[in-house]
Amino acid sequence: MGIFGSTKINKLTAAEVSAFWLQYMGDSMAICVYNYFLKIVEDKPIKSILAIGLQLAENQISKINEFMKRGGFQTPIGFTEKDVNPNAPRLFSDPFLLFYSYIMTIHGLTAYSLAITNSERQDVQNYFFECLADSKEYFQKIVQTAKSQPQSKYTSVPWIPSPLGNEFVNSRGIISNLIGDKRPLNSSEISNLFFNSMKTGMVKSLSLAFSQVAKTEDTRDFMLKNVKLAGRDAESFNKILKEDHLPIPESWDAEISDSTISPFSDKLMMFHCAFLINAALSYYGAAIGSSLRSDIILNYTKVFTHATEAGASCYNILVKHGWLEKQPEAIDRRSLAQGSEK
């Protein structure tokens, strides 16, 4: 029946299956990542944050299993103990572990909000509301811990002055920016540029770490290319902020050690990059829609193209090595029809 009609209690829509599937993949990856992080972390407040992250992922995996089982779907294999070497040497500093948790929780909050609005069943909605509430508390603890660190690298979004009164736009900035002086950045543009620089910078640093420890040649080559590409894209955001004399996010490259022993499988590292690239495409698309300066729109169009190309490379490598699990699909009516003709 329609979206507001009655459905069988255990039936799951394609949107609900997709949300559970993707969350299971992400949480099974997070369990591997946090198990390694907890082996190398030394800072006690940060260790406490990581332990919460691991517990949340484990709890969610258990609940997703139940939903999928009752709905008649298999859960993906995801990532297991075969994809992590918790005894590998330190690859990241403690501050980077906290920063990683910060960025990944932002992605989680966005995904849960979307899953809620795409779900029809009330029990599924309630589950994602619980995930959202848990992540909200977790996010606030991360920010509080980051700000309280003795040598914190936490960078706040730039401040702007309060206007003297209400004003209306009096020029067609998108056209005039191409031939004249640029107006100052507005609050939406500043926010998007800052956060996209920060997230893209994290992709660069993570790719740098993964390039040192990757075992397969194509994984290593991809990571090295992504270091350059993500670095260039992050710098393009920073350049626009600097032109208005605004602060830019911290770089995290120095928080990567010189270890060449991998804590993760190449499968996990490639999936991780694919996940972050997919998230970047969403954020870049949203930023284009809220930007009114032509130079910013052109820049987002360029980095969107870069991310699309990187995503295609990720997909090809994942498929080549048999690392990409197939999501449940619609019935292949064409194949059924061709089969009936024989």
Number of C-alpha atoms within 10 A of each C-alpha: 6 6 9 8 7 10 14 8 11 13 15 21 15 14 16 20 21 16 21 24 22 16 20 25 20 20 23 24 23 21 22 22 21 23 19 21 24 18 14 20 20 12 12 10 16 20 20 15 19 23 14 15 20 20 13 18 20 16 12 19 20 11 14 20 18 13 21 20 13 14 16 12 15 12 20 18 10 18 21 12 14 9 19 22 17 20 13 16 17 21 23 23 18 19 19 20 21 22 18 16 21 19 16 15 18 14 17 20 19 12 18 22 15 14 22 21 11 17 21 19 20 11 12 20 19 13 18 24 16 14 20 19 14 14 19 16 10 20 21 12 17 22 15 11 17 21 15 12 14 7 9 11 16 17 14 12 16 15 11 11 5 6 7 6 5 5 7 5 6 6 8 10 16 16 12 14 16 12 8 9 9 16 11 12 20 12 13 13 19 22 16 20 27 25 19 22 25 22 22 24 24 24 26 28 23 23 26 20 25 29 23 19 21 25 15 12 10 14 21 20 12 20 27 18 16 23 21 14 19 25 19 16 23 27 16 18 24 20 15 20 21 11 11 13 10 17 15 23 21 13 16 20 17 10 16 18 14 13 15 17 17 23 24 22 20 23 19 21 24 24 22 20 22 20 17 19 24 15 16 21 19 11 18 20 14 13 20 20 9 12 21 19 22 17 15 21 18 12 17 25 15 14 21 21 13 17 24 16 13 22 18 13 16 23 16 13 18 20 11 10 11 10 16 16 12 7 12 14 7 7 8 8 9 9 9 10 10 9 9 8 6 5
